[in-house]
Amino acid sequence: MDPNAVHVQMPAVDTEACCDDEKNPQPAREIISDHVAVRPTPAVDKTLSGASDLLKLLPTGTVLAFQALAPSFSNHGVCHAVANRYLVLALIGACAASCMLLSFTDSLIGHDGKLYYGVATLRGFRPFNFAGTREEHGTVFKDLSRFRITALDFVHAFFSAVVFLAVAFADAAVQTCLFPEAEADMRELLVNLPLGAGFLSSMVFMIFPTTRKSIGYTDMTPHSQ
């Protein structure tokens, strides 16, 4: 052997421990997030729950139109321009009028098996999607006098508008846009308004139920001739 050669001694490797680690890997450490879910305030939670229950009493299309246009018209609650307030008021008025008018609509299945939508009149029912002759009209629709307008239709139309106005003014963006400097009492009124309107309207709809199968409402099976 060369006396000047340098001998390097490698450290011993514990092969058993290495193999044990490969066979039994250590479980990954759980990472606990420091972020805590933020729960909505009781006032906001109460407003959302009340508004969601009231939506069942309104036409679906009108509600979707309001929910789609309100954030844009109100600039997400930041109404720097006067035009935003006018747009919001016009949207609320148009949707409320739509709720009232749709309360006078109805649907039925004629003797030909087709579904017809129309509006109630003082004498009966005028279908929108019927394009036949007078003779065919008499064959498809026998007795339409039972679909004529009654006093109950006006009651339901009025309370449908009341329910929609309650839902609209409970929207946070609408409140901030139309009432930017509202005091605490006013905001508390707007928060609890959907609850009161929902209770009153539910009582009216329960005591005086309607037989209308109006356009845009859910769970409405059309009449049959």
Backbone hydrogen bonds, N-H to C=O, Kabsch-Sander energy under -0.5 kcal/mol:
donor,donor_aa,acceptor,acceptor_aa,energy
5,A,2,D,-1.5
7,H,5,A,-0.5
8,V,6,V,-0.6
9,Q,7,H,-0.5
10,M,8,V,-0.6
14,D,12,A,-0.5
15,T,13,V,-1.5
18,C,14,D,-1.8
19,C,15,T,-2.4
20,D,16,E,-2.4
21,D,17,A,-2.0
22,E,18,C,-1.7
23,K,19,C,-2.5
24,N,20,D,-2.9
32,I,30,E,-0.7
33,S,31,I,-0.6
39,R,37,A,-0.7
45,D,41,T,-2.8
46,K,42,P,-2.4
47,T,43,A,-2.0
48,L,44,V,-2.5
49,S,45,D,-2.2
50,G,46,K,-2.1
51,A,47,T,-2.4
52,S,48,L,-2.3
53,D,49,S,-1.5
54,L,50,G,-1.6
55,L,51,A,-1.5
56,K,53,D,-0.8
57,L,54,L,-1.9
58,L,55,L,-1.4
60,T,216,G,-3.2
63,V,59,P,-2.0
64,L,60,T,-2.5
65,A,61,G,-2.2
66,F,62,T,-2.1
67,Q,63,V,-2.6
68,A,64,L,-1.9
69,L,65,A,-2.1
70,A,66,F,-2.7
73,F,69,L,-2.9
74,S,70,A,-2.5
75,N,72,S,-0.9
76,H,71,P,-2.5
77,G,74,S,-0.8
78,V,75,N,-1.6
79,C,77,G,-0.9
80,H,78,V,-1.3
84,N,81,A,-0.7
85,R,81,A,-0.7
86,Y,82,V,-1.8
87,L,83,A,-2.5
88,V,84,N,-2.4
89,L,85,R,-2.5
90,A,86,Y,-2.5
91,L,87,L,-2.4
92,I,88,V,-2.5
93,G,89,L,-2.5
94,A,90,A,-2.5
95,C,91,L,-2.4
96,A,92,I,-2.3
97,A,93,G,-2.3
98,S,94,A,-2.1
99,C,95,C,-2.2
100,M,96,A,-1.8
101,L,97,A,-2.6
102,L,98,S,-2.6
103,S,99,C,-0.7
103,S,100,M,-0.6
104,F,101,L,-1.6
105,T,102,L,-1.1
106,D,118,G,-2.4
108,L,116,Y,-2.4
109,I,223,H,-2.8
110,G,108,L,-0.6
110,G,114,K,-2.1
111,H,140,V,-1.9
113,G,110,G,-1.7
116,Y,108,L,-3.2
118,G,106,D,-2.3
119,V,126,R,-2.0
120,A,104,F,-3.1
121,T,124,G,-2.3
126,R,119,V,-2.5
128,F,117,Y,-4.3
129,N,117,Y,-0.8
131,A,129,N,-0.5
137,H,133,T,-2.2
138,G,134,R,-1.9
139,T,135,E,-1.2
140,V,136,E,-2.7
141,F,137,H,-2.6
142,K,140,V,-0.6
144,L,142,K,-0.6
147,F,144,L,-1.5
148,R,145,S,-1.3
149,I,121,T,-2.4
153,D,150,T,-0.8
154,F,150,T,-0.8
155,V,151,A,-1.5
156,H,152,L,-2.4
157,A,153,D,-2.2
158,F,154,F,-2.2
159,F,155,V,-2.2
160,S,156,H,-2.0
161,A,157,A,-1.8
162,V,158,F,-2.0
163,V,159,F,-2.4
164,F,160,S,-2.2
165,L,161,A,-2.5
166,A,162,V,-2.0
167,V,163,V,-2.2
168,A,164,F,-3.0
169,F,165,L,-2.5
170,A,166,A,-0.8
171,D,168,A,-1.3
175,Q,171,D,-2.4
176,T,172,A,-2.3
177,C,173,A,-1.9
178,L,174,V,-2.9
179,F,175,Q,-2.4
182,A,179,F,-1.3
187,R,183,E,-2.2
188,E,184,A,-2.2
189,L,185,D,-1.8
190,L,186,M,-2.1
191,V,187,R,-1.9
192,N,188,E,-2.0
193,L,189,L,-1.2
196,G,192,N,-1.9
197,A,193,L,-2.7
198,G,194,P,-2.5
199,F,195,L,-2.2
200,L,196,G,-2.3
201,S,197,A,-2.6
202,S,198,G,-2.4
203,M,199,F,-2.0
204,V,200,L,-2.1
205,F,201,S,-3.0
206,M,202,S,-1.9
207,I,203,M,-2.5
208,F,204,V,-2.8
214,S,212,R,-0.6
217,Y,214,S,-1.0
221,T,219,D,-0.6
223,H,107,S,-2.0
225,Q,109,I,-1.7
